Amino acid sequence: MRRALSHRPPRVRALAAAVLATASLAAAAAAAAPAAADGVVQLPSVSAVLTSGEPCAKASTDRAEQQPWSRRPLGLSRAWRLTEGAGVTVAVVDTGVGTGIPALSGRVKAVGDAGEDCVGHGSFAAGLIAAAPADGVGVAGLAPRARILAVRGTDTRGGTTPGTLAAGIRTAADQGADVIYVGRAMATGKDELSAAVEHAARRDALVVAPVVPDALPKDSKTGEPVERAPWYWPASADGVLSVGDYGPGGKRPEQAPPTTGADLAAPGDAVVSVGPSGSGHYYGSGSSLAAAHVAGAAALVRARYPKLTADETARLLTVGSYPDNPPRLDPYAALTTVLTDGRGAAPRQAAAQLPEKAPNGPRHRALAIAGAGGGLVLLVAGAAVVIPRGRARGWRAPR
């Protein structure tokens, strides 16, 4: 978010944050399994806009039988020990969200005709945010118990204007959404969309949006992608958590628009989610899908710490991220980080809030090793300084 640079605390348990972040990077590197990628390419792809004459997206007849690569770097199994997002409402301002998706059954409320999704992009994003795993398959959203509020931010074919998108943000805020996911990045509309974000902030709703479009539009004469705009909206507005994407192995596709200026990065290339209906799966790529992951993580934080404001939630997500450029989303670290700068810090965790038994995963082993190693270094360094000085002054050990 634009205020992220000013609201980040100067020092927030730097050693602990670094250790948590290092464990996350190791998990991300190990997550790029070829088998998962092979399973993804056999699924139908999701579109953001339908071309003239293109039929509406239908229920996919294919399912991902392997765990998507994105699940492991996000550390969902650890995060779900703390919360699954119950009690939080995430608005999806996009092409709509199908109300008949089994993985979202009973948790989708639509405003107007937003319960119908001809394009499929809004349903796909909603799945990344809140889909519940079924039949043992690892495809799931970050907050599988959160509620979805479907708000139309485009026309039925996926086309949109700044005014339409701004109206969707305002509607989502007025309907009581805790988190507002916006599935578009507009090169115009600064005033309208900034005003809509301010409206949402007054209602304590956190807006999450992609920092760039999933793909740059092409020039009508040359057929080549147009030059990237210096700013996109609403991501560039004050108070918005802007998100870029990365893929398996931590890299982005060569043809993807540059994500300069993003507050966070999250899995967005070759990710798997649900279609507008049925129990089958689609795959897709782009910063808009990475933003959906961050919106799901925001739902987890707001569920675990319901007294945090939207701004404090955004700070916790950025502070508890892996220190890269841009920082990478780490839901578990966000849920366990304590802000200490005195400006709306997250509540300190009581022992009763933590799991009875910590999992024996790589992160916890790394924490133990780093903690023990750090303590040993301090002891040795202290002895090297104190003992010679003590001897010089005639100090003796007590009897």
DARA-V773986 format. One record per pair of residues at least 12 apart in sequence whose ideal C-beta (glycine too) atoms are under 10 Angstrom apart, sorted by the first residue. I is the first residue (numbers start at 1). GAP is how many residues later the second one is. Records with the same first field share a line. If there is no record, write none. Layout:
I->GAP, GAP
This chain:
1->196, 205, 206, 207, 208, 234, 235, 236, 237, 238, 239, 240, 241, 242, 262, 263, 309, 310, 313, 314, 316, 317
2->192, 195, 233, 234, 235, 236, 237, 238, 239, 240, 259, 261
3->198, 234, 235, 236, 237, 238, 260, 308, 311, 312
4->234, 235, 236, 237, 238, 258, 259, 260, 307, 310, 311, 313, 314, 315, 322, 323
5->258, 313
6->232
7->232, 304, 305, 307, 308, 311, 312, 334, 336, 337
8->255, 306, 307, 310, 311, 319, 331, 333
9->306, 310, 330, 331, 332, 333, 334, 336
10->331
11->329, 330
12->303, 304, 307, 308, 325, 326, 327, 328, 329, 333
13->306, 324, 325, 326, 327
14->309
15->355, 356, 359
16->304, 317, 320, 321, 322, 351, 354, 355
17->302, 303, 304, 305, 306, 313, 316, 320
18->304, 305, 352
19->314, 344, 347, 348, 349, 350, 351, 352, 355
20->55, 300, 301, 302, 310, 312, 313, 314, 316, 317, 343, 346, 347, 350
21->299, 300, 301, 302, 303, 306, 307, 309, 312
22->300, 301, 340, 341, 344, 345, 348
23->52, 299, 307, 309, 310, 338, 339, 340, 341, 342, 343, 344, 347
24->49, 50, 51, 296, 297, 298, 299, 300, 304, 305, 306, 307, 308, 309, 338, 339, 342
25->48, 225, 297, 298, 299, 303, 305
26->47, 336, 337, 340
27->45, 46, 47, 48, 51, 295, 303, 305, 334, 335, 336
28->41, 42, 44, 45, 46, 47, 218, 220, 221, 222, 239, 294, 296, 300, 302
29->43, 44, 219, 220, 221
30->39, 42, 43, 332
31->36, 37, 38, 39, 40, 41, 42, 43, 217, 218, 219, 236
32->37, 40, 41, 215, 216, 217, 218, 219, 238
33->33, 34, 35, 36, 39, 215
34->35, 214
35->30, 31, 32, 34
36->28, 30, 31, 32, 33, 34, 35, 36, 102, 212, 234, 236
37->29, 31, 32, 210, 211, 212, 232, 233, 246
38->28
39->23, 24, 25, 26, 27, 28, 29, 30, 231, 233, 242, 244
40->24, 26, 28, 29, 30, 208, 229, 230, 231, 232, 241, 242, 243, 244, 245
41->229, 242
42->20, 22, 23, 239, 241
43->17, 18, 19, 20, 21, 227, 229, 230, 232, 237, 238, 239, 240, 241
44->13, 14, 16, 17, 18, 76, 231, 236, 237, 238, 239, 240
45->12, 75, 79, 225, 237, 238, 239, 240
46->14, 49, 73, 74, 75, 76, 77, 78, 79, 81, 168, 225, 226, 227, 228, 229, 230, 235, 236, 237, 238, 239, 240, 243
47->48, 72, 73, 74, 77, 110, 111, 167, 235, 237
48->46, 47, 71, 72, 73, 74, 76, 77, 106, 110, 111, 112, 135, 136, 165, 166, 167, 236, 238, 240, 241
49->46, 70, 72, 105, 106, 108, 109, 110, 111, 135, 165, 166, 168
50->45, 68, 69, 70, 71, 106, 107, 108, 109
51->106, 107
52->105
54->64, 65, 103, 104
55->63
56->60, 61, 62, 63, 64, 100, 101, 220
57->38, 41, 60, 61, 62, 63, 64, 66, 67, 218, 219, 220, 225
58->60, 62, 217, 218, 219, 220, 222
59->39, 41, 42, 61, 215, 216, 217, 218, 219, 220, 221, 223
60->60, 214, 215, 216, 217, 218, 219, 220, 221, 222, 223
61->214, 217, 218, 219, 220
62->213, 218, 219, 220, 221
63->71, 72, 74, 76, 209, 215, 216, 217, 218
64->73, 74, 75, 208, 209, 216, 217, 218, 219
65->70, 71, 72, 73, 74, 216
66->71, 72, 73, 206
67->66, 70, 71, 72, 73, 205
68->60, 69, 70, 71, 72, 180, 199, 202, 203, 204, 205, 213, 215
69->178, 179, 180, 198, 200, 201, 202, 203
70->58, 68, 69, 72, 176, 177, 178, 196, 197, 198, 199, 200, 201, 202, 203, 219, 220, 223
71->62, 67, 68, 69, 71, 196, 200, 201
72->66, 195
73->173, 175, 177, 193, 194, 249, 255, 256, 257
74->68, 192, 193, 219, 222, 223, 254, 255, 256, 257, 258
75->254, 255, 256, 257, 258, 260, 286, 288
76->57, 62, 64, 65, 66, 67, 68, 220, 221, 224, 255, 256
77->61, 255, 282, 284
78->253, 254, 255, 257, 258, 277, 280, 281, 283, 285, 286
79->63, 64, 217, 218, 221, 222, 225, 251, 252, 253, 254, 255, 256, 257
80->53, 60, 62, 63, 64, 65, 220, 251, 252, 255
81->251, 254, 273, 274, 275, 276, 277, 278
82->218, 219, 221, 222, 249, 250, 253, 254, 267, 271, 272, 273
83->60, 62, 63, 216, 217, 218, 219, 220, 221, 222, 248, 252
84->46, 48, 56, 57, 58, 59, 60, 61, 62, 215, 216, 219, 220
85->44, 45, 56, 57, 58, 59, 60, 61, 62, 93, 94, 211, 212, 213, 214, 215, 216, 217, 218, 219
86->57, 58, 59, 60, 61, 213, 217
87->58, 59, 60, 91, 212, 215, 216, 219
88->42, 55, 57, 58, 59, 89, 90, 91, 208, 210, 211, 212, 213, 214, 215, 216, 218
89->18, 20, 41, 57, 58, 59, 60, 83, 86, 87, 88, 89, 90, 91, 116, 210, 213
90->17, 35, 36, 39, 40, 51, 52, 53, 56, 57, 58, 59, 82, 87, 88, 89, 90, 91, 115, 116, 118, 202, 205, 206, 208, 209, 212
91->18, 20, 23, 35, 38, 56, 57, 58, 59, 60, 62, 77, 78, 80, 81, 82, 84, 85, 86, 87, 88, 89, 90, 91, 109, 114, 116, 204
92->16, 18, 22, 25, 29, 30, 31, 32, 33, 34, 35, 36, 37, 38, 56, 57, 58, 59, 60, 61, 76, 80, 85, 87, 88, 89, 90, 91, 200, 203
93->18, 21, 29, 32, 56, 57, 58, 59, 60, 61, 67, 71, 72, 73, 74, 75, 76, 77, 78, 79, 84, 87, 88, 89, 90, 91, 103, 114, 116, 141
94->20, 23, 25, 26, 27, 28, 29, 30, 31, 32, 56, 57, 58, 59, 60, 64, 66, 71, 74, 87, 88, 89, 90, 194, 198
95->19, 21, 22, 23, 24, 25, 26, 27, 28, 29, 30, 55, 57, 58, 59, 60, 61, 62, 63, 64, 65, 88, 89, 181
96->14, 15, 16, 17, 18, 19, 20, 21, 22, 23, 24, 25, 26, 27, 30, 54, 55, 56, 57, 58, 60, 62, 180
97->12, 13, 17, 18, 19, 20, 23, 24, 25, 26, 27, 28, 29, 30, 32, 33, 51, 52, 53, 54, 55, 177, 179
98->12, 16, 17, 18, 19, 20, 22, 24, 25, 28, 29, 52, 176, 177, 178, 179, 180
99->15, 16, 17, 18, 24, 49, 51, 177, 178
100->15, 16, 23, 176, 177, 178
101->16, 22, 25, 26, 30, 47, 172, 173, 174, 175, 176, 177, 178
102->29, 30, 32, 33, 172, 175, 176, 177, 178
103->20, 23, 24, 27, 28, 29, 30, 31, 34, 36, 37, 38, 41, 170, 171, 175, 176, 178
104->19, 22, 23, 25, 26, 27, 28, 37, 40, 42, 43, 44, 46, 170
105->27, 29
106->26, 41
107->19, 23, 24, 25, 37, 38, 39, 40, 41, 42
108->15, 18, 22, 39, 40, 41, 42
109->38, 39, 40, 41, 42, 66
110->38, 39, 40, 41, 42
111->38, 39, 40, 41, 57, 60, 61, 63, 64
112->38, 39, 40, 59
113->37, 39, 43
114->35, 36, 37, 38, 39, 40, 54, 57
115->35, 37
116->34, 36, 40, 160, 161
117->33, 35, 39, 41, 158, 159, 160
118->36, 37, 38, 39, 40, 158
119->35, 36, 37, 38, 39, 40, 64, 157
120->38, 153, 154, 155, 156, 157, 162, 164
121->33, 37, 62, 63, 93, 155, 161, 163, 165, 167, 168, 171
122->26, 28, 29, 30, 31, 32, 36, 59, 61, 154, 170
123->25, 27, 150, 151, 152, 153, 154, 159
124->59, 147, 148, 149, 150, 151, 152, 157, 158, 159, 160, 164, 165, 168
125->16, 23, 56, 57, 58, 148, 149, 159, 163, 164, 166, 167, 168, 170, 171
126->15, 20, 22, 23, 24, 55, 57, 147, 148, 150, 166, 169, 170
127->12, 13, 14, 21, 144, 145, 146, 147, 148, 154, 155, 165, 169
128->12, 13, 14, 15, 53, 138, 139, 140, 143, 144, 145, 146, 156, 160, 161, 162, 163, 164, 165, 166, 167, 168
129->12, 13, 14, 15, 17, 19, 50, 52, 79, 144, 162, 163, 164, 165, 166, 167, 168, 169, 170
130->12, 13, 14, 15, 16, 17, 18, 162, 165, 166, 169
131->12, 13, 17, 141, 142, 143, 150, 165
132->12, 13
134->140, 145
135->144
137->135, 142, 144
138->134
139->132, 133, 134, 135, 140, 142
140->132, 133, 134, 156
141->132, 133, 151, 152, 154, 155, 158
142->124, 150, 151, 152, 153, 154, 155, 156, 157, 158, 187, 189
143->36, 152, 153, 154, 155, 156, 157, 158, 159, 160, 188
144->152, 155, 156
145->154, 155, 158
146->32, 33, 149, 150, 152, 153, 154, 156, 157
147->30, 31, 152
148->29, 33, 151
149->22, 23, 26, 27, 28, 29, 30, 31, 32
150->22
151->16, 17, 18, 19, 20, 21, 22, 23, 24, 26, 29, 30, 31
152->12, 13, 15, 16, 19
153->12, 13, 14, 15, 16, 18, 19, 27, 28, 29, 30, 31
154->14, 29, 30
158->25, 26
160->23, 24, 26, 29
161->23, 25, 27, 28, 31
162->22, 24, 25, 26, 27, 28, 29, 30, 31, 34, 71, 72
163->26, 29, 30, 33
164->20, 22, 25, 28
165->17, 18, 19, 20, 21, 24, 27, 28, 31, 44, 68, 69
166->16, 20, 23, 25, 26, 27, 28, 29, 30, 31, 33, 67, 68
167->25, 29
168->12, 14, 15, 16, 28
169->13, 23, 24, 26, 27, 28, 29, 30, 31, 36, 38, 40, 65, 68, 71
170->25, 26, 27, 29, 30, 33
171->25, 28
172->24, 27, 28, 31, 33, 35
173->23, 24, 25, 26, 27, 28, 29, 30, 31, 32, 34
174->25, 26, 29, 31
175->28, 30
176->27, 28, 29
177->23, 26, 27, 28, 29, 30
178->25, 26, 27, 28, 120, 121, 123, 124, 125, 128, 132, 135
179->21, 26, 27, 28, 29, 62, 115, 116, 117, 118, 119, 120, 121, 122, 123, 131, 134
180->16, 17, 20, 23, 25, 26, 27, 28, 29, 54, 60, 115, 118, 130
181->25, 26, 27, 28, 29, 62, 107, 110, 111, 112, 113, 114, 115, 117, 118
182->14, 15, 18, 25, 26, 27, 28, 51, 52, 53, 58, 106, 109, 113
183->25, 26, 27, 31, 103, 105, 106, 108, 109, 112
184->25, 26, 29, 30, 48, 49, 50, 51, 104, 107
185->24, 25, 26, 27, 28, 29, 44, 46, 47, 48, 49, 50, 51, 57, 58, 72, 101, 102, 103, 106
186->23, 27, 43, 45, 46, 47, 48, 49, 50
187->25, 26, 29, 30, 39, 41, 42, 43, 44, 45, 46
188->41, 43, 44, 45
189->43, 44, 45, 48
190->41, 42, 43, 44, 46, 47
191->42, 46
192->41, 42
193->14, 16, 39, 40, 41, 42, 43, 44, 47
194->39, 40, 42, 43, 44, 45, 46
195->39, 42
196->37, 38, 41
197->12, 36, 37, 38, 39, 40, 41, 42, 43
198->39, 40, 41
200->34, 37, 39, 40, 110
201->36, 37, 38, 39, 108, 109, 110
203->107
204->98, 104, 105, 106, 107, 109
205->34, 105
206->33, 34, 35, 88, 89, 92, 93, 95, 96, 102, 103, 104, 105, 106, 107, 108, 111
207->27, 28, 30, 32, 33, 34, 35, 88, 91, 103, 107
208->26, 27, 32, 33, 34, 35, 55, 56, 58, 82, 83, 84, 85, 86, 87, 88, 89, 90, 91, 106, 109
209->23, 24, 25, 26, 27, 28, 31, 32, 33, 34, 78, 79, 82, 85, 86
210->22, 24, 25, 32, 33, 34, 35, 47, 49, 52, 58, 76, 77, 78, 79, 80, 81, 82, 84
211->20, 21, 24, 25, 29, 30, 31, 32, 33, 34, 46, 47, 48, 49, 50, 51, 52, 53, 54, 76, 77, 79, 80, 115
212->16, 17, 20, 23, 30, 31, 32, 33, 44, 45, 46, 47, 48, 49, 50, 74, 75, 76
213->15, 16, 19, 43, 44, 73, 74, 75
214->31, 42, 43, 54, 70, 71, 72, 73, 74, 75, 76
215->38, 40, 41, 42, 70, 71, 72
216->12, 13, 39, 40, 41, 42
225->30, 32
228->29, 30, 31, 32
229->28
230->30, 31
231->30
232->25, 29, 55
235->26, 27, 28, 52, 56
236->25
239->71, 72, 75
240->23, 51, 74
241->21, 22, 23, 50, 53, 54, 56, 57, 69, 70, 72, 73, 74, 76, 77
242->17, 19, 20, 21, 22, 45, 49, 52, 84
243->16, 19, 20, 21, 22, 23, 25, 44, 45, 46, 47, 48, 49, 50, 51, 52, 83, 86
244->12, 13, 14, 15, 16, 17, 18, 19, 20, 21, 22, 24, 42, 43, 46, 47, 50, 82, 84
245->12, 14, 17, 20, 21, 22, 23, 24, 26, 40, 41, 42, 43, 44, 45, 46, 48
246->13, 19, 20, 21, 22, 23, 41, 44, 78, 80, 82, 83
247->20, 21, 22, 23, 24, 38, 43
248->19, 21, 22, 23
249->20
250->15, 17, 74, 78
251->18
252->13, 16, 17, 33, 35, 38
253->15, 16, 17, 32, 33
256->12, 13, 29, 30, 31
257->29, 30
259->28, 31, 67
260->65, 66
261->65
262->25, 28, 29, 32, 63, 64, 65
263->31, 51, 54, 55, 58, 63, 64, 66
264->26, 27, 29, 30, 33, 50, 53, 54, 57, 58, 60, 62, 63, 64, 65, 66
265->22, 25, 28, 29, 56, 57, 59, 60, 61, 62, 63, 64
266->21, 23, 24, 25, 26, 27, 28, 29, 30, 31, 55, 60, 62, 63, 64, 65
267->18, 22, 23, 25, 26, 61, 62
268->16, 17, 18, 19, 20, 21, 22, 23, 24, 25, 26
269->14, 15, 16, 17, 18, 20, 21
270->13, 14, 15, 19
271->12, 13, 14, 15, 18, 19, 21, 22
272->12, 17
273->16, 19
290->39
293->36, 38
294->20, 23, 27, 35, 37
296->33, 35
297->16, 19, 20, 23, 24, 32, 33, 34, 35, 37, 38
298->12, 15, 16, 18, 19, 31, 33, 36
299->14, 32
300->13, 17, 31, 32, 34, 35
301->12, 13, 15, 16, 19, 30, 33, 34, 36, 45
302->14
303->32
304->12, 30, 31, 32, 42, 43, 45, 49
305->29, 30, 41, 42, 44
306->41
307->37, 39, 40
308->31, 36, 37, 38, 39
309->35
311->32, 33
312->27, 31, 32, 33, 34
313->21, 31, 33
315->19, 22, 24, 26, 28, 29, 30, 31
316->17, 18, 19, 20, 21, 22, 23, 28, 29, 30
317->12, 13, 14, 16, 17, 18, 20
318->16
319->14, 15, 18, 19, 20, 21, 22, 27
320->12, 13, 14, 15, 16, 17, 18, 19, 26
321->12, 13, 16
330->33
332->29, 31
333->30
334->12
335->14
336->13, 17, 18
337->12
